[in-house]
């Protein structure tokens, strides 16, 4: 949990809505029988997933779970390409 001061963060309701929608999509994906079915993610959702994977990678490396860290590193690279692609499509600079 991150401490927050809602008075200083005007986008908190938006962030909560995006996070709730993302959680719903992920829950639906886990319940699908057809794993080949694609689920679209918007720009904000891709960035949230990318950040979550990076945080998980840090946790894996600090717990020295190298076999999982390697797989997570591959996912980070794949998501990095998605984020760069999303930045190009929306004409935003890559950070």
N, C-alpha and C positions, 0 to 999 in steps of 0.2 A: 504494500500500500504506500502510495506517495502522499506526503502532506500537501494540502492545497489550501489556498485562500481564494474562495470563489469571487470575492470582490475584485481581485486582480486578474481573474481568468474569465473573460466574458464568453469564451467558447465552450465552457464546461457542459452546458446542456447539449450542445451539438456533439461534443466528444462522447458523451454518455449514449446518445442516440446511435452514433456510428458504431461504438463498441457493442451495444446491445444487438444491433443488426448483424454485425460480424459474428457474434457468438451464436446467434440463431442460424446463420448460414453454415457455420462449422458443425453445429449440432446436427443439422439436416444432412450434411455431407457424411457424417459418421454413421447415420442410420440408413444411408442408401445401400441398396443391394447391387446397383450398377456402378461400379467404381470407375468406369470409363466415361461417365457423364461429367461434363465440365460445369463448374460453378463460376459465374463471373464475379469479379471483385472490382470495386471502384478504386479510385486513386487513394483515398484515405485508408481504405481497408488494406490495400497492399502495403502501405507504409506502416500500419499497425502490426501486420503480420511480420514484416521485415524486422521491426524493432523487437518484437517478441522472440523471434528466432535468435537474434543477436544476444538478447538477455539470457536466453536459455543456453547459448553457446558459452557465455561467460561462466554460468553456473556449472556446466559440464567440465570446463577446463579447471575451475577451482576445486571441483570434487575429484579431479583426475580420472574421469571416465573417458579415456582416450578413444575407445571404440565408438562410443556415441558422439564424441566431439568431432570425429572425422566425418560422419554422416551429416551432422549438423552444419559443418563447414561447407559441405557441398550444397546443402539447402540454402545457406546464406549467399553463396555465389549465384545460385539460380534466382533467388529473390532479388539480388542486387541487379541482375540483368532486367528483371521485370520492372524494378523501380526506375532504372535508367530509361527504359522504354516508355514508362508512364510519363516521365519528365519530358521526353521528346514529344510525345503526343499532345501534351498540354502546353508546350512551349515554355516550360519552366526550366530555369537553370538547374543543373545537377549540383548538389551540395556535397 
